[in-house]
């Protein structure tokens, strides 16, 4: 393991935490606007923000792993993830109907950040594949071959000969 690997891991982790924290900020501002419009003090705002962070982070990590996977992980992960969030929401709602905002926050946070994480992970996968493809080709060697072909065909043109086709 190299220092660059650790740095890259820390960078990805900080990105996930920052996205989740930004989402919590959006949830907080939304709840404050709802509180101002309804003229009712919302005592559950800190709890709802914590739920948005916890379930959002779980969804974001799950989505990134699923999106970045080269295997068919979607068929396995998505049903499990949706089953988890559905079970939690159902448990909370049946336990106490007053806690519906908690379940709604968990489901909304999970759904939105699962989608976001999946898209982010798929972009990571595409970048990784593109990088692997770039390593597959030896660009200095290909440039050298192109230069040689250019010189040979230039010489042939100067002698009145047809250029060679090197596209085999």
Buried (B, 14 or more C-beta within 10 A) or exposed (E): EEEEEEEEEEEBEEEBEEBBBEBBEEBBEEBEEEEEEEEEEBEBBEBBBEBBBBBBBBBBBBBBBBBBBEEEBEEEBBEEBBEBBEEBBEEBBEEEEEBEBBBBBBBBBBBBBBBBBBEBBBEBBEEEEEEEEEEEEEEEEEEEEEEEBEEEBEEEEEEEEEEEEEEE
